[in-house]
């Protein structure tokens, strides 16, 4: 089993919380939710080697964003059943982070994916993913916005 460095708002000045077991990960995510109970929040989990998963927590649901090399690129979680019908916002250290339609998952699935990431350092396979859309600068957009 690997280790993760976890970052959230209260930890910004004192460094990350390091976890090396599923129990320690769950306890840290519980603490993060207690620290930021008033809005959907993000804990960033960084594995040795530079890959990361953003773990969004909002009561009974959450979201994921994978950034790493296995596979490369940015990937949002995707629910197999309809979930959020519009973009939802989670907050990371005071900054708003939008997540696309159908990215919210049951919180137990989000935690399972975080534990898998800690073990493998790769994009979790226990959830489905949707690629991050490519950004098109406004000057390069067609009349329809793309």
Backbone bond lengths (Angstrom), bond angles and torsions (degrees), N, CA, C in turn:
res aa  C-N    CA-C-N  psi(-1)  N-CA   C-N-CA  omega(-1)  CA-C   N-CA-C  phi
1 X - - - 1.454 - - 1.520 108.23 -
2 X 1.336 117.25 140.51 1.443 122.06 -178.58 1.512 112.46 -89.83
3 X 1.315 114.70 -168.64 1.463 120.96 175.48 1.519 108.80 -123.69
4 X 1.318 114.80 153.01 1.462 121.89 175.34 1.512 108.96 -126.03
5 X 1.324 115.95 143.12 1.454 121.96 167.03 1.517 106.71 -99.71
6 X 1.328 116.44 123.58 1.463 122.39 -177.46 1.524 109.63 -106.66
7 X 1.314 115.21 132.81 1.469 122.43 179.17 1.518 109.30 -122.23
8 X 1.322 117.29 133.20 1.462 123.06 168.01 1.516 107.20 -150.69
9 X 1.298 117.82 177.21 1.470 123.15 -167.34 1.523 113.74 -48.63
10 X 1.317 118.15 -48.63 1.456 117.99 -174.28 1.522 112.17 -70.42
11 X 1.317 116.98 -18.33 1.454 120.50 -176.98 1.523 113.44 -92.96
12 X 1.312 118.30 -3.29 1.456 120.58 -173.12 1.522 112.69 -57.69
13 X 1.330 117.61 -37.84 1.457 120.36 -177.38 1.521 113.31 -88.88
14 X 1.320 118.13 -24.25 1.455 120.26 -174.07 1.523 113.83 -104.66
15 X 1.306 117.81 3.76 1.451 120.60 -179.33 1.509 111.55 92.78
16 X 1.331 115.79 177.84 1.461 119.90 -175.04 1.525 112.69 -79.33
17 X 1.319 114.62 164.87 1.456 122.26 167.86 1.523 105.34 -95.52
18 X 1.322 117.95 123.56 1.470 122.15 -179.78 1.527 108.84 -96.52
19 X 1.337 115.81 129.29 1.466 121.48 178.53 1.521 108.98 -125.68
20 X 1.343 115.19 148.69 1.463 119.54 -178.24 1.526 112.95 -138.60
21 X 1.338 116.10 17.87 1.462 120.47 176.10 1.524 108.56 -151.15
22 X 1.329 114.93 159.73 1.466 119.58 178.94 1.525 110.60 -61.65
23 X 1.323 117.48 -38.43 1.462 120.48 178.66 1.512 112.33 -64.15
24 X 1.333 117.08 -42.97 1.470 120.85 178.47 1.528 110.67 -66.37
25 X 1.331 117.14 -37.30 1.463 120.72 176.99 1.521 110.43 -62.91
26 X 1.333 117.75 -48.70 1.467 120.80 178.60 1.521 111.36 -58.98
27 X 1.333 117.22 -43.33 1.466 120.56 179.92 1.523 111.13 -62.87
28 X 1.325 117.52 -40.85 1.467 120.61 179.65 1.529 111.05 -67.49
29 X 1.343 117.68 -40.00 1.466 119.86 177.71 1.525 110.96 -66.21
30 X 1.337 117.16 -37.32 1.470 120.58 174.50 1.524 110.11 -60.78
31 X 1.336 116.56 -44.56 1.470 120.75 -179.94 1.526 110.97 -63.00
32 X 1.328 116.37 -41.67 1.467 120.18 178.86 1.525 110.75 -59.74
33 X 1.324 116.99 -44.04 1.464 119.69 178.99 1.519 111.43 -65.40
34 X 1.310 117.94 -34.72 1.466 120.70 176.94 1.527 110.75 -68.93
35 X 1.324 117.08 -35.34 1.458 121.10 179.95 1.522 112.14 -69.38
36 X 1.334 117.22 -31.88 1.466 122.76 -175.92 1.524 110.31 -128.24
37 X 1.330 119.09 64.90 1.467 120.37 -171.87 1.523 115.33 -79.84
38 X 1.324 118.96 -10.23 1.460 120.83 -169.08 1.520 115.52 -92.57
39 X 1.335 117.90 -7.11 1.451 119.64 -179.29 1.528 109.92 -156.00
40 X 1.333 117.11 161.01 1.469 120.00 175.71 1.529 109.75 -62.12
41 X 1.304 116.80 129.22 1.463 119.30 -174.56 1.515 112.02 -128.25
42 X 1.344 114.89 162.10 1.458 122.65 -177.76 1.523 109.46 -117.45
43 X 1.324 114.99 134.22 1.462 123.14 168.18 1.518 105.95 -109.41
44 X 1.323 116.68 126.28 1.460 119.12 176.82 1.519 109.25 -92.77
45 X 1.330 116.37 125.80 1.461 123.33 179.53 1.524 108.04 -108.47
46 X 1.336 115.82 118.13 1.462 121.69 -176.94 1.520 108.57 -113.99
47 X 1.328 115.93 129.78 1.452 122.13 178.73 1.531 108.54 -100.74
48 X 1.334 116.87 152.65 1.462 119.77 174.43 1.517 108.71 -54.38
49 X 1.310 116.71 134.04 1.456 120.94 -177.09 1.514 112.54 105.00
50 X 1.345 117.40 -9.37 1.444 120.37 169.80 1.512 118.21 101.51
51 X 1.329 120.17 -13.55 1.450 119.53 177.23 1.520 110.58 -69.85
52 X 1.321 116.75 155.76 1.468 119.81 179.22 1.517 111.25 -146.80
53 X 1.321 113.94 158.22 1.455 122.71 170.18 1.515 107.37 -130.64
54 X 1.327 116.19 126.64 1.458 121.03 169.97 1.519 107.13 -85.60
55 X 1.333 116.24 126.31 1.456 123.35 -177.07 1.519 107.60 -109.67
56 X 1.329 116.73 106.96 1.450 121.31 179.21 1.519 110.58 -88.62
57 X 1.325 116.42 132.24 1.462 122.59 -176.72 1.525 109.63 -123.58
58 X 1.333 115.96 127.05 1.465 121.22 177.53 1.531 109.30 -151.82
59 X 1.318 116.01 76.89 1.459 120.49 178.91 1.514 111.90 66.50
60 X 1.341 116.72 -117.51 1.466 122.17 -176.46 1.525 113.68 -84.46
61 X 1.339 117.81 -4.16 1.460 121.94 -179.44 1.521 109.88 -129.26
62 X 1.317 114.39 168.31 1.457 120.64 176.83 1.515 109.58 -164.67
63 X 1.323 115.58 178.96 1.461 122.77 -179.98 1.525 108.39 -136.24
64 X 1.330 114.90 166.72 1.456 121.34 176.52 1.520 109.43 -136.39
65 X 1.323 115.28 148.38 1.463 121.70 170.12 1.515 106.71 -137.35
66 X 1.326 117.12 124.05 1.461 122.28 -179.99 1.515 109.45 -105.06
67 X 1.310 116.22 132.55 1.457 122.48 172.53 1.521 107.98 -132.53
68 X 1.293 117.09 114.59 1.451 119.74 -177.99 1.510 111.36 -174.34
69 X 1.311 114.46 -160.83 1.459 119.47 -174.71 1.523 113.80 -109.81
70 X 1.326 118.83 -8.89 1.467 121.57 -175.58 1.517 111.17 -123.97
71 X 1.280 123.48 80.48 1.459 127.63 -3.23 1.525 110.97 -84.26
72 X 1.312 115.52 163.80 1.466 121.17 -176.77 1.520 111.01 -70.60
73 X 1.313 114.19 155.34 1.455 120.24 175.15 1.504 112.98 107.56
74 X 1.319 115.05 -173.94 1.452 122.11 178.38 1.517 110.03 -108.95
75 X 1.339 116.23 134.72 1.456 121.66 -174.22 1.513 110.09 -137.57
76 X 1.344 116.48 130.99 1.463 123.02 174.89 1.523 109.58 -98.09
77 X 1.323 116.15 147.22 1.459 119.88 173.35 1.530 109.33 -60.38
78 X 1.346 114.76 152.27 1.463 120.29 178.46 1.519 108.17 -137.45
79 X 1.314 114.99 123.48 1.458 120.64 178.39 1.520 109.89 -76.40
80 X 1.321 115.98 139.76 1.465 120.99 177.13 1.530 111.41 -76.10
81 X 1.330 116.97 -18.25 1.466 122.17 175.40 1.525 107.18 -118.61
82 X 1.323 118.35 150.71 1.461 118.74 -179.58 1.534 111.57 -53.08
83 X 1.308 114.95 132.34 1.472 119.31 177.38 1.518 107.64 -124.21
84 X 1.314 118.20 -114.22 1.465 119.15 -179.90 1.531 109.64 -66.82
85 X 1.340 115.82 129.04 1.463 121.38 -176.40 1.520 112.99 -86.17
86 X 1.319 116.67 -7.98 1.461 121.52 178.53 1.525 107.83 -139.92
87 X 1.315 116.26 169.77 1.454 120.96 175.09 1.521 108.78 -57.77
88 X 1.320 116.81 138.44 1.462 122.09 177.09 1.510 109.11 -118.30
89 X 1.328 115.81 151.83 1.457 121.02 -179.50 1.517 110.75 -110.60
90 X 1.308 115.06 134.01 1.459 124.00 170.25 1.528 105.55 -120.22
91 X 1.321 117.09 159.91 1.456 120.12 -173.52 1.519 110.86 -121.24
92 X 1.335 114.91 131.81 1.450 122.63 -179.96 1.515 108.74 -120.57
93 X 1.322 115.83 111.29 1.462 121.87 179.55 1.526 111.18 49.84
94 X 1.338 115.61 42.37 1.457 121.62 176.78 1.514 114.94 87.39
95 X 1.330 117.95 -4.01 1.462 121.70 -178.73 1.525 110.48 -104.65
96 X 1.326 115.57 134.09 1.457 120.84 179.78 1.526 110.49 -73.86
97 X 1.330 115.64 135.22 1.461 122.02 177.16 1.525 108.47 -126.02
98 X 1.330 118.30 113.42 1.468 119.75 178.95 1.530 111.37 -80.10
99 X 1.324 115.51 143.85 1.459 122.72 176.07 1.523 107.95 -123.90
100 X 1.330 117.58 141.10 1.467 120.84 -172.50 1.522 114.22 -73.52
101 X 1.325 114.34 170.80 1.463 123.13 176.19 1.532 109.40 -52.38
102 X 1.328 115.50 142.64 1.467 123.65 177.76 1.533 113.76 60.18
103 X 1.317 117.18 31.07 1.470 119.49 177.82 1.523 112.36 -98.91
104 X 1.343 118.07 -14.39 1.465 119.07 -179.59 1.528 111.12 -78.86
105 X 1.330 114.15 138.57 1.459 123.73 -177.95 1.523 109.32 -127.23
106 X 1.328 118.01 161.61 1.464 119.15 171.65 1.543 109.97 -58.68
107 X 1.310 116.76 142.57 1.463 120.55 -175.12 1.527 112.14 -60.27
108 X 1.324 118.21 -33.57 1.471 120.09 178.14 1.529 110.81 -62.40
109 X 1.322 117.72 -36.73 1.466 121.94 178.15 1.521 110.56 -68.95
110 X 1.326 116.74 -40.54 1.463 121.22 177.78 1.531 109.98 -60.21
111 X 1.329 116.68 -45.82 1.471 120.77 179.85 1.536 111.30 -66.39
112 X 1.321 117.16 -37.16 1.463 120.77 177.33 1.538 109.79 -62.41
113 X 1.324 116.86 -42.84 1.466 121.30 179.12 1.533 110.84 -64.54
114 X 1.322 117.10 -39.54 1.473 120.11 178.80 1.527 110.42 -63.25
115 X 1.321 116.85 -41.27 1.470 120.75 178.52 1.528 110.70 -65.82
116 X 1.324 117.39 -39.39 1.461 120.51 177.28 1.526 110.45 -63.23
117 X 1.335 117.28 -42.20 1.466 121.20 178.39 1.527 110.37 -60.75
118 X 1.331 117.30 -40.29 1.458 120.59 178.91 1.525 110.13 -61.31
119 X 1.321 117.57 -36.56 1.462 121.83 -178.20 1.528 112.37 -75.17
120 X 1.339 116.72 -42.31 1.475 120.24 -170.97 1.521 114.35 -102.41
121 X 1.339 117.70 -29.05 1.459 120.79 -173.13 1.517 112.78 74.60
122 X 1.321 116.75 5.20 1.460 122.29 -179.19 1.522 110.48 -115.94
123 X 1.333 115.84 169.48 1.456 120.00 179.53 1.526 108.99 -58.35
124 X 1.332 117.49 126.91 1.467 120.38 -178.73 1.528 112.14 -59.42
125 X 1.334 115.18 142.73 1.462 121.40 -179.65 1.524 112.61 -98.34
126 X 1.325 117.23 -5.38 1.466 120.08 -177.46 1.526 112.50 -82.30
127 X 1.333 117.43 -1.53 1.467 121.87 176.11 1.526 108.96 -131.00
128 X 1.321 115.96 161.18 1.465 121.59 173.36 1.525 108.42 -89.83
129 X 1.326 115.74 159.61 1.463 121.28 -174.34 1.518 110.76 -132.83
130 X 1.334 115.19 154.48 1.458 122.26 172.59 1.522 107.09 -128.86
131 X 1.333 117.68 135.47 1.468 119.60 -176.34 1.518 111.66 -67.60
132 X 1.316 113.98 151.00 1.463 119.72 174.25 1.521 107.67 -68.16
133 X 1.331 117.52 130.97 1.466 119.38 178.49 1.530 110.38 -63.47
134 X 1.302 115.10 145.63 1.459 119.37 175.51 1.519 109.27 -72.95
135 X 1.309 116.52 139.89 1.459 121.25 178.56 1.524 108.94 -82.90
136 X 1.313 115.88 131.85 1.455 121.36 176.14 1.528 106.67 -114.16
137 X 1.338 117.58 116.25 1.469 119.07 179.17 1.522 111.18 -56.93
138 X 1.334 117.58 144.65 1.472 120.60 -176.86 1.517 113.73 -52.66
139 X 1.331 119.14 -35.13 1.462 121.56 -179.16 1.526 112.56 -67.85
140 X 1.342 117.73 -20.79 1.452 121.86 -177.82 1.528 113.10 -98.59
141 X 1.320 117.70 1.54 1.462 120.75 -176.57 1.527 110.00 -80.58
142 X 1.327 114.76 145.72 1.466 121.11 173.29 1.528 107.55 -75.63
143 X 1.317 115.74 179.03 1.472 120.26 179.44 1.518 113.12 -61.22
144 X 1.347 117.61 -25.24 1.461 119.44 -179.57 1.528 112.30 -86.76
145 X 1.327 118.53 4.97 1.456 122.26 176.23 1.514 114.56 95.20
146 X 1.339 118.27 2.25 1.465 121.80 -178.89 1.508 111.91 -122.32
